[in-house]
Amino acid sequence: MRKIGWWLLVGLAVGGGVTYMVANNMAGREAKLAIERLVTENEDVESLEYSDLTVGLLEQGGKINDVRLQLKGIEDPIVIDQLELENVAQKEGRTVQADVSMGGLTLKHDHALLESITPELEAMGYAEVVVDATAAYQYDPQKRRLTLEKIDLSAKDMGKLSMDLTLDQVNPELWEVKKKDFNLGPFLTTFALVSIGPSKIEYEDHSLLKRWIKRQAQRSGRQPEALVRQWRQVIDQEADRNNSSIVQAALGAVKDFLADPDRITVRIAPEKPLTLMRFVLESPERILENLQLQVESH
């Protein structure tokens, strides 16, 4: 399961990285120059090609089509049908608001970025990974609050991940440090102080989980239904050993989702934002209680 989840991380890392760089540099009439800076200022980008650029003066943004992004050290390019940016607002040279969309990010199943899971993708019948993504974000420099709304990451014939996240004490300089200047100590200290507020994450399965269950059943020489029954029994045993009603309810939702993989939603509503440091220092049960975790299977 962990390996199969890498398609989400790849989509987030590649799509999020590209759209963030575009969002941070691209606005109004200077969009073309901003796109060129994407290549010259980013250490990982070898080249960037696209067929045309449309600048939206009223929308404060722009759109590029037929994108071919070449990363250093990787032979095959990343192909993206369209990148679009709207409703851009900047303050002191930094983007504090933007709506970003990416359509048709395509990676063949044997692309270098997917090499660790290529055999699994082949076994599950995926010849390529095609990702669409949208996101709207706002950053308040005074409160250091980053609000990420309507984040949708959808992979064709796999699934859709939707998120609404609220993060406090976010220092944007944390993500802008060049590799040569990176220092792990200050990074971890600053990152540990980031706190999470009311948020929601939802996953809708379009066949990825069903294919993965079938794949695991083939490996074990069992029927998928028998394997799912075993997993559900393990979840029941774990719930019986746990005294937390929140954990028991969450495990129950996971159990239902395994039986009928459709949609599962995770919500948190802490009274006060929780720093990431507390996730390390406190017990999982206490963290879940402070987060007021709710998990639902639909």
Residue pairs with C-beta under 8 A, 6 or more apart in sequence:
1 212
3 116
3 117
3 120
4 117
4 120
4 124
4 208
4 212
6 114
6 116
6 117
7 114
7 117
7 129
7 155
7 158
7 208
8 153
8 155
8 161
10 107
10 113
10 114
10 129
11 105
11 129
11 131
11 133
11 153
11 155
12 153
14 78
14 105
14 113
15 102
15 105
15 131
15 133
15 153
16 133
16 135
18 69
18 78
18 80
18 83
18 102
19 83
19 85
19 100
19 102
19 133
19 135
20 100
20 175
21 38
21 42
22 34
22 35
22 38
22 83
22 85
22 100
23 85
23 88
23 95
23 98
23 100
24 94
24 95
25 34
25 35
25 37
25 38
25 41
26 34
26 35
26 38
26 61
26 62
26 85
26 88
27 34
27 60
27 61
27 62
27 85
27 88
27 90
27 95
28 55
28 57
28 60
28 61
28 88
29 55
29 57
31 53
31 55
31 61
31 62
32 53
32 55
35 48
35 50
35 53
35 64
38 45
38 48
39 45
39 47
39 48
43 72
43 178
43 179
44 71
44 72
45 69
45 70
45 71
45 72
46 70
46 71
46 72
47 68
47 69
47 70
48 67
48 68
48 69
48 70
49 67
49 68
49 70
50 64
50 65
50 66
50 67
50 68
51 64
51 65
51 66
52 64
52 65
52 66
53 62
53 63
53 64
54 62
54 63
54 64
55 61
55 62
56 62
56 63
56 86
59 86
59 87
59 88
60 86
60 87
60 88
60 89
61 84
61 85
61 86
61 87
61 88
61 98
61 99
62 84
62 85
63 82
63 83
63 84
63 85
64 82
64 83
64 84
65 81
65 82
66 81
66 82
67 78
67 79
67 80
67 81
67 82
67 83
68 77
68 78
68 79
68 80
69 77
69 78
69 79
69 80
70 77
70 78
71 77
71 78
74 112
74 113
75 112
76 108
76 111
76 112
78 105
78 107
78 113
79 104
79 105
79 106
79 107
80 102
80 103
80 104
80 105
80 106
81 103
81 104
81 105
81 106
82 101
82 102
82 103
82 104
83 100
83 101
83 102
83 103
84 100
84 101
84 102
84 103
85 98
85 99
85 100
85 101
86 98
86 99
87 97
87 98
87 99
87 136
88 95
88 97
88 98
89 95
89 96
89 97
89 98
90 96
91 141
92 141
94 139
94 141
94 172
95 139
96 138
96 139
96 140
96 141
97 137
97 138
97 139
98 136
98 137
99 134
99 135
99 136
100 133
100 134
100 135
100 136
100 137
101 132
101 133
101 134
101 135
102 131
102 132
102 133
102 134
103 132
104 130
104 131
104 132
105 130
105 131
105 132
105 133
106 128
106 129
106 130
106 131
107 113
107 114
107 128
107 129
107 131
108 114
108 127
108 128
109 118
109 121
109 122
109 126
109 127
109 128
109 129
110 118
114 121
114 129
120 215
121 129
123 215
123 218
124 208
124 211
124 212
124 214
124 215
125 211
126 157
126 158
129 155
129 156
129 158
130 155
130 156
131 153
131 154
131 155
131 156
132 152
132 153
132 154
133 151
133 152
133 153
133 154
134 150
134 151
134 152
135 148
135 149
135 150
135 151
135 152
136 148
136 149
136 150
136 151
137 146
137 147
137 148
137 149
138 146
138 147
138 149
139 145
139 146
139 147
139 170
139 172
140 146
140 147
143 168
144 168
144 169
144 170
144 171
145 166
145 167
145 168
145 170
146 165
146 166
146 167
146 168
146 170
147 165
147 166
147 167
148 163
148 164
148 165
148 166
148 167
149 164
150 162
150 164
151 161
151 162
151 163
151 164
151 165
152 160
152 161
152 162
153 160
153 161
153 162
153 163
154 160
154 161
155 206
155 208
156 206
157 206
157 207
157 208
158 206
158 207
158 208
159 203
159 204
159 205
159 206
159 207
159 208
159 209
160 203
160 204
160 206
161 201
161 202
161 203
162 200
162 201
162 202
162 203
162 204
163 199
163 200
163 201
163 202
164 199
164 200
165 196
165 199
165 201
166 196
166 197
166 198
166 199
166 273
167 194
167 195
167 196
167 197
168 194
168 195
168 196
168 197
168 273
169 193
169 194
169 195
169 275
170 194
171 190
174 187
174 190
174 191
177 183
177 187
191 276
192 275
192 276
192 277
192 280
193 275
193 276
193 277
194 275
194 276
195 273
195 274
195 275
195 276
196 268
196 270
196 273
196 274
196 276
196 291
197 270
197 273
198 268
198 269
198 270
199 267
199 268
200 265
200 266
200 267
200 268
201 265
201 266
202 263
202 264
202 265
202 266
203 263
203 264
204 262
204 263
205 261
205 262
205 263
209 261
210 261
213 224
213 227
213 228
213 258
213 261
214 224
216 227
217 223
217 224
217 226
217 227
220 227
228 258
228 259
231 258
232 255
232 258
232 259
235 251
235 252
235 254
235 255
235 258
236 255
238 251
239 247
239 248
239 251
239 252
242 248
242 251
242 285
244 285
244 288
244 289
246 285
246 288
246 289
246 292
246 293
247 284
247 285
247 288
249 294
249 295
250 288
250 293
250 294
250 295
253 264
253 295
253 296
253 297
254 264
254 295
254 297
256 297
257 264
257 297
260 297
262 297
262 298
263 297
263 298
264 295
264 296
264 297
264 298
265 294
265 295
265 296
265 297
265 298
266 293
266 294
266 295
267 293
267 294
267 295
267 296
268 291
268 292
268 293
268 294
269 291
269 292
269 294
270 290
270 291
270 292
271 290
271 292
274 287
274 290
274 291
278 287
278 290
279 287
282 290
